[in-house]
Amino acid sequence: MREITWKKLSIEGFAKYGTFANMINPVWPKLGAEPIEFFRDMVQSQLGSVPLVSFGVCRVVKRPFVMDVSEYHDTCCEIVLPQDGDVLMHVAPAVPEKEFPFDQAEVFLVPRGTICSLRPGVWHHAPYAFGVQVVNCLIALPERTYMNDCKVFQFPADRHMKIVGEGVR
């Protein structure tokens, strides 16, 4: 089984997949000063042509760090925000083929409270709880994207990938 080592989230490393910002301890231009500070326009996300965004939770319970499935959305970004723990999230660039680009996959450590906006077409799937048993991730998508614009690719058994690196057991 191929191994893939997780990386720390960085602007340069994540740029081809989307954007991110720490929403708990922001380092960003702001309006106002204590006791009220407004950190504006931190992350943008194109949610397609639909006027309605839906918020949901993807609860991930600690499981083996083996990638065996991925998905993408053609027409919209997806917002992922781990709320109560760190996660490892796999991504791969949008490609013209409908098969997962195994040789281009990467895994990033997304700290608790960090919002990620994944570009349309970027391969991803439910993250992995890292260092804790359960993590609740806020997900924002246009309503019913999971039914209308979700292409899922189950990896053949001989293409599963194991996530490795510090802290992975």
C-alpha positions as CSV (number, residue, x, y, z in Angstrom):
1,M,0.0,0.0,0.0
2,R,1.4,3.4,-1.0
3,E,2.1,5.7,2.0
4,I,1.5,9.4,1.9
5,T,2.9,11.7,4.6
6,W,0.7,14.5,5.9
7,K,1.9,18.1,5.7
8,K,1.2,21.3,7.7
9,L,-1.3,23.6,6.1
10,S,0.5,26.5,4.4
11,I,-0.7,29.2,2.0
12,E,1.7,28.1,-0.7
13,G,1.1,24.4,-0.3
14,F,-2.7,24.6,-0.3
15,A,-3.2,27.4,-2.9
16,K,-4.0,25.1,-5.8
17,Y,-6.8,23.5,-3.7
18,G,-8.4,26.6,-2.2
19,T,-8.0,29.0,0.7
20,F,-8.1,28.8,4.5
21,A,-8.0,31.0,7.6
22,N,-7.8,30.4,11.3
23,M,-11.2,31.5,12.7
24,I,-10.4,31.2,16.4
25,N,-7.2,33.2,16.5
26,P,-7.3,35.3,13.4
27,V,-4.3,37.2,12.1
28,W,-6.0,39.4,9.6
29,P,-6.9,43.1,8.9
30,K,-9.8,44.1,11.1
31,L,-12.3,46.8,11.9
32,G,-12.5,48.1,15.5
33,A,-10.6,47.3,18.6
34,E,-11.3,45.4,21.8
35,P,-13.9,44.8,23.0
36,I,-15.3,44.4,19.5
37,E,-13.1,43.4,16.6
38,F,-14.4,42.4,13.2
39,F,-12.1,40.3,11.0
40,R,-13.7,40.7,7.6
41,D,-13.5,38.9,4.3
42,M,-11.1,36.2,5.5
43,V,-12.2,33.4,3.1
44,Q,-14.3,33.5,0.0
45,S,-16.3,30.6,-1.5
46,Q,-18.2,30.4,-4.8
47,L,-21.3,28.3,-4.1
48,G,-22.4,28.2,-7.7
49,S,-25.6,29.7,-9.0
50,V,-27.8,28.7,-6.2
51,P,-29.0,31.4,-3.7
52,L,-29.2,29.0,-0.7
53,V,-26.3,27.7,1.3
54,S,-26.8,24.8,3.6
55,F,-24.8,24.1,6.8
56,G,-24.3,20.6,8.0
57,V,-21.9,18.6,10.2
58,C,-19.7,15.8,9.2
59,R,-18.8,14.0,12.4
60,V,-15.7,11.9,12.0
61,V,-14.8,9.2,14.5
62,K,-11.3,8.0,14.7
63,R,-10.7,5.3,12.1
64,P,-7.8,3.8,10.2
65,F,-5.8,6.4,8.3
66,V,-6.4,4.7,4.9
67,M,-7.7,6.6,1.9
68,D,-10.1,4.4,-0.1
69,V,-12.6,6.9,-1.5
70,S,-12.7,10.5,-2.8
71,E,-15.2,12.9,-4.3
72,Y,-15.5,16.2,-6.0
73,H,-18.1,18.8,-7.0
74,D,-18.1,20.4,-10.5
75,T,-20.0,23.6,-9.8
76,C,-19.2,24.8,-6.3
77,C,-16.7,25.1,-3.5
78,E,-17.0,23.2,-0.3
79,I,-16.4,24.7,3.1
80,V,-14.9,22.5,5.8
81,L,-14.3,23.7,9.4
82,P,-13.2,21.3,12.1
83,Q,-14.8,22.7,15.2
84,D,-13.6,20.7,18.2
85,G,-10.4,18.9,17.1
86,D,-7.7,18.7,14.4
87,V,-8.2,16.7,11.3
88,L,-6.1,15.3,8.4
89,M,-7.8,16.0,5.1
90,H,-6.7,14.6,1.7
91,V,-7.0,16.6,-1.5
92,A,-5.9,16.2,-5.1
93,P,-6.2,18.8,-7.9
94,A,-9.1,19.1,-10.2
95,V,-8.2,17.1,-13.4
96,P,-10.1,16.5,-16.6
97,E,-10.2,12.8,-16.0
98,K,-13.0,11.3,-13.8
99,E,-10.5,9.0,-12.0
100,F,-8.7,10.1,-8.8
101,P,-5.2,11.4,-9.6
102,F,-3.3,9.1,-7.2
103,D,0.1,10.5,-8.0
104,Q,-1.0,14.1,-7.1
105,A,-2.7,13.4,-3.8
106,E,-1.7,15.3,-0.7
107,V,-2.8,15.3,3.0
108,F,-2.9,18.3,5.2
109,L,-3.3,18.8,8.9
110,V,-6.2,21.2,9.4
111,P,-6.1,22.6,12.9
112,R,-9.3,23.0,14.9
113,G,-11.1,26.2,14.0
114,T,-9.5,26.6,10.6
115,I,-11.9,27.1,7.8
116,C,-11.0,25.6,4.4
117,S,-12.7,26.5,1.1
118,L,-12.1,23.8,-1.5
119,R,-12.2,24.9,-5.1
120,P,-14.7,23.3,-7.5
121,G,-13.3,20.0,-8.9
122,V,-10.8,19.5,-6.0
123,W,-10.9,15.9,-4.9
124,H,-11.5,15.3,-1.1
125,H,-13.6,13.3,1.3
126,A,-14.4,13.1,5.0
127,P,-11.4,14.1,7.0
128,Y,-9.7,11.9,9.7
129,A,-9.9,12.8,13.4
130,F,-6.3,13.5,14.5
131,G,-5.3,13.1,18.1
132,V,-8.8,12.8,19.4
133,Q,-11.7,10.3,19.1
134,V,-14.3,12.5,17.4
135,V,-14.3,15.7,15.5
136,N,-17.4,17.6,14.3
137,C,-16.7,19.5,11.1
138,L,-19.0,22.2,9.9
139,I,-19.7,21.8,6.2
140,A,-21.2,24.5,3.9
141,L,-22.5,23.6,0.4
142,P,-25.3,24.6,-1.8
143,E,-28.5,22.8,-0.7
144,R,-28.6,19.1,-1.9
145,T,-25.1,19.2,-3.5
146,Y,-24.6,15.6,-2.2
147,M,-27.4,14.6,-4.5
148,N,-26.9,16.9,-7.5
149,D,-23.2,17.5,-7.9
150,C,-21.1,14.8,-6.1
151,K,-18.9,12.5,-8.1
152,V,-17.6,9.7,-5.9
153,F,-14.7,7.5,-6.8
154,Q,-14.1,4.3,-4.8
155,F,-10.4,3.3,-5.0
156,P,-9.6,-0.2,-6.2
157,A,-8.1,-2.2,-3.3
158,D,-4.6,-2.1,-4.8
159,R,-4.7,1.7,-4.9
160,H,-5.6,2.4,-1.2
161,M,-3.2,4.9,0.4
162,K,-2.0,4.9,4.0
163,I,-1.6,8.3,5.7
164,V,1.6,8.4,7.8
165,G,3.5,11.0,9.7
166,E,4.0,12.2,13.3
167,G,1.1,11.4,15.5
168,V,-0.5,8.9,13.1
169,R,-1.1,5.5,14.9
